[in-house]
Amino acid sequence: MTDLASLPAKIEAEGLDRFPSVIGDARRPLPYALVVAQRDEAWNTFFRDERGLVEEQSVRTYADENAACEDFLALLRSEIRIKKLRQEILARDAMVARTLADLRTQVDARGLGHLNAVIGDATTGKPFALVLARRDEVWSTYFLDERGLVEEQSIRTYDDVEAAAADLLRLLGNLARIEEIDAELAARRQAQRPQ
């Protein structure tokens, strides 16, 4: 059973104190805080905005203190998970290539350099290539066919080079996985052939 008195110890034990919270004081205007308190003779949890005001759409009402405190802990856990995911996304985005030279380095570092990719050359006619280039003033990725011509249905456009680079890395990862699957299938077929 969880009540207001036991919340601080549980919050500390679970490492939930990284998210601003207010326990038992519905009037304390701490910005971005999650609050659990009795208001208007009802138990509530709610979030405060950047000015410390109650976000009315976040107000939840409970029959008793225990239910409010249990949900408060669940909400804190969720907020910590969301915060962690945001940090992981930011860290991943920081790794996205900022220039075409960075992109080539990342392609090689990920073991994708053997794939038929062309970076930055919109005039290439390399058959079966995956291309990232600036075409018609827009960053694009696209595939070239067996004659080295653009497969129009494969064109994807992006607002900036970072978005294009991120998608190129994703596409190259997919191509590498297809190669792995093809190799596995070939090995299985070879193993099934009579000796």
Steps between C-alpha positions, in 0.01 A plus 500: 500500500633840405414827670646852500737417785654201319538668159836678557674174595352314201592783263858501624531119496385483137706799386188693405624820662644615166154621401359803687215402729293645781348281769202622698508870409249585225590870515878479444556631142813303406539518118474169311426306820275202556282559806304268730283675756153541640311781325140595548454198730612257228834328440664614175808463291583762237784662312605863516605692189810715443345780708406269785128506414283189514462328163127441537487223241748301711291500820404153622268442796512202738278353766776488761857596584639153424365494144629853436846412632522177300407682179742781588783242512387346171495844337847579634635171364348579160648850498845362583470245217392773259790722612743212447361428153531868407864497613566187293340662195708816547816293538417303187420818309833648610667210323326577171737629240518877482694506171544265207855421617361405843246279328765308306689447828184370669420270209848347524490483882174304486647249257276617214776635272488196273146583390441680173439848641580835342515801730475853365521433124167566328656442156609142562373230269626209709265203447307369800629776728327660796565874473482790742539831320359846458270495194292795388600691816366222726683230693390159370571132524416271209598181324647468153392214275719261298563776242594756765174691462299635794217273613245779541281309746798466736564875540467632855557867579614665824513846654870476582810288458473359855159347431618364165813354662298330774272340243791393280654323798166328567468393136858369493431305819198345330709409194764342723233292673365385163854391407524302824167327435601417141827351628315294763257368237784413264680315780182306583448404136863389476464293817184332367658391170584131483870429528 
